Amino acid sequence: MDNIGRRTFVRGATAGALAFTVGGVEVLLLPSEARAQKVPLKILSADEALRLEAVSETLVPGARDAGIAHFIDQQCSVPPHEALLGIRINNARPPFVNFYRAALNAIDTACQAQHGKPFAQLTAQEQTAFIGTMRVGKHPDWKGPPPQGAIYGAFRADAVDVVYGTVEGFEKLGVPYMALVAPKARW
């Protein structure tokens, strides 16, 4: 991130932008912009990104277009002490991508046992029912790591951050964004 000026970084950070590598250069983009520009993922595979998007979209509609996979990928690629992930605050051990991979595998394993197909291939109604059962920790075929409710909470927190943690997200909620009303900083 040495190529990004301090002012540019602070201005981007207050808008929810993160550093993504595009054509070998680090630029500040919102996760939604990184997704729209098809910025290559650094950590997650394309399959993992699709699975993460399916789960996150079920939890918080709009998470896919808001760039949830790019957000998680970018946050798993930074030094652990810089990550903005809720699992970091909850003392998950780095590398954080291991949590997401294990959770996605557990979700798909339970879906395979119950429906004969992975989560992303379920109908919207089946996905919603599966997530509701996961939220209360009642999947009988669960063979995953953390408790089902912990996975629900972590994925939901990430999706909420991506969908509503930007200037546009605050506007959707009708909440004034502090960076817009704060006096301009003098550098």
C-alpha positions in Angstrom: 0.0 0.0 0.0 3.1 2.2 -0.2 1.9 3.6 -3.5 -1.3 5.0 -2.1 -1.0 8.5 -0.7 -2.1 9.2 2.9 -4.9 11.5 1.9 -6.2 9.1 -0.8 -6.1 6.3 1.7 -7.9 8.2 4.5 -10.6 9.5 2.0 -11.1 6.0 0.6 -11.1 4.4 4.1 -13.9 6.7 5.3 -16.0 5.6 2.3 -15.4 1.9 2.8 -12.8 1.4 0.1 -10.1 -1.2 0.5 -6.7 -1.8 -1.3 -7.0 -4.2 -4.3 -4.3 -5.1 -6.8 -5.3 -4.3 -10.3 -2.8 -4.8 -13.0 0.0 -5.0 -10.5 -0.9 -1.7 -8.9 -2.8 -1.2 -5.6 -5.9 0.9 -5.9 -8.7 1.8 -3.5 -12.0 0.3 -4.5 -15.2 -0.7 -2.7 -15.7 -4.4 -2.7 -18.6 -3.9 -5.1 -16.3 -2.1 -7.5 -13.7 -4.8 -7.3 -16.4 -7.4 -8.1 -17.8 -5.3 -11.0 -14.3 -4.9 -12.4 -13.7 -8.7 -11.9 -10.5 -8.0 -9.9 -8.8 -11.4 -9.5 -9.2 -13.0 -6.1 -5.9 -13.6 -4.1 -7.0 -16.2 -1.6 -10.4 -17.7 -2.4 -10.9 -20.0 -5.3 -13.7 -19.2 -7.8 -15.8 -22.0 -6.3 -15.3 -20.8 -2.7 -16.3 -17.3 -3.8 -19.5 -18.6 -5.4 -20.4 -20.6 -2.3 -19.6 -17.6 0.0 -21.8 -15.4 -2.2 -24.7 -17.8 -2.1 -24.7 -18.1 1.7 -24.1 -14.4 2.3 -26.8 -13.4 -0.2 -29.3 -15.6 1.7 -28.3 -13.9 5.0 -28.3 -10.3 3.7 -29.8 -9.7 0.3 -27.5 -7.5 -1.8 -24.3 -9.1 -0.3 -23.3 -10.6 -3.6 -23.4 -7.4 -5.6 -21.8 -5.5 -2.7 -18.8 -7.7 -3.2 -18.8 -10.0 -0.2 -16.4 -12.5 -1.8 -13.9 -9.7 -2.7 -14.2 -8.3 0.8 -13.5 -11.6 2.5 -10.7 -12.4 0.0 -9.1 -9.0 0.5 -9.4 -9.1 4.3 -7.9 -12.6 4.4 -5.0 -11.4 2.4 -3.9 -8.6 4.7 -1.9 -9.1 7.9 -4.2 -10.5 10.6 -3.9 -7.5 12.8 -5.2 -5.3 10.0 -8.3 -7.4 9.2 -11.7 -5.9 9.7 -13.4 -9.3 10.0 -15.7 -10.0 12.9 -14.0 -13.3 13.5 -10.7 -11.5 14.3 -12.5 -9.6 17.1 -13.9 -12.9 18.3 -10.3 -14.3 18.6 -10.4 -16.7 15.6 -6.9 -17.9 14.8 -5.3 -16.8 11.6 -5.1 -17.5 8.8 -8.7 -16.4 8.7 -9.4 -18.1 5.4 -9.3 -21.4 7.2 -12.5 -20.5 9.1 -14.4 -19.6 5.9 -13.2 -22.7 4.1 -14.2 -25.0 7.0 -17.5 -23.3 7.4 -18.4 -23.5 3.7 -17.4 -27.1 3.6 -19.5 -27.9 6.7 -22.5 -26.1 5.1 -22.2 -28.0 1.9 -21.7 -31.3 3.7 -24.9 -30.8 5.7 -26.8 -29.7 2.5 -25.5 -32.8 0.7 -26.8 -35.0 3.5 -30.2 -33.3 3.7 -30.9 -32.4 0.1 -28.4 -34.3 -2.1 -26.8 -31.1 -3.4 -24.6 -28.2 -2.2 -26.0 -25.0 -0.7 -25.6 -22.9 -3.9 -27.8 -25.4 -5.8 -30.7 -25.3 -3.4 -33.8 -23.2 -4.2 -34.1 -19.9 -2.5 -36.7 -21.3 -0.1 -34.5 -24.3 0.8 -31.5 -21.9 1.3 -33.5 -19.7 3.7 -34.8 -22.7 5.6 -31.3 -24.1 5.9 -29.9 -20.8 7.2 -32.7 -20.6 9.7 -31.9 -24.0 11.1 -28.2 -23.2 11.1 -28.9 -20.0 13.1 -30.4 -22.0 16.0 -27.8 -24.8 15.7 -30.3 -27.6 14.8 -28.8 -29.3 11.7 -28.6 -33.0 12.7 -26.0 -33.8 10.1 -23.6 -31.0 11.1 -20.0 -32.1 11.0 -18.4 -28.7 10.9 -16.1 -26.8 13.1 -17.5 -23.9 15.1 -21.0 -24.1 16.3 -23.6 -23.5 13.5 -24.8 -20.3 15.2 -21.2 -18.9 15.3 -20.9 -19.5 11.6 -24.3 -17.9 11.0 -23.2 -14.9 13.1 -19.8 -14.4 11.4 -21.2 -14.7 7.9 -24.1 -12.4 8.7 -21.8 -9.8 10.3 -19.6 -9.8 7.2 -22.5 -9.5 4.9 -24.0 -6.6 6.9 -20.7 -4.8 6.9 -20.4 -5.1 3.1 -24.0 -4.1 2.3 -24.5 -1.4 4.9 -21.0 -0.3 6.0 -20.5 2.2 3.1 -21.8 5.7 2.5 -24.4 4.1 0.2 -25.4 1.5 2.8 -25.9 4.2 5.4 -28.1 6.1 2.9 -30.2 3.0 2.3 -30.8 2.9 6.0 -31.6 6.6 6.2 -28.7 7.1 8.6 -26.4 10.2 8.2 -22.9 9.0 7.5 -20.5 10.7 9.9 -17.8 11.3 7.3 -20.3 13.4 5.3 -21.3 15.7 8.2 -17.9 16.0 9.9 -15.8 19.1 9.2 -13.1 18.6 6.6 -9.8 17.5 8.0 -6.8 19.7 7.4 -3.7 17.8 6.5 
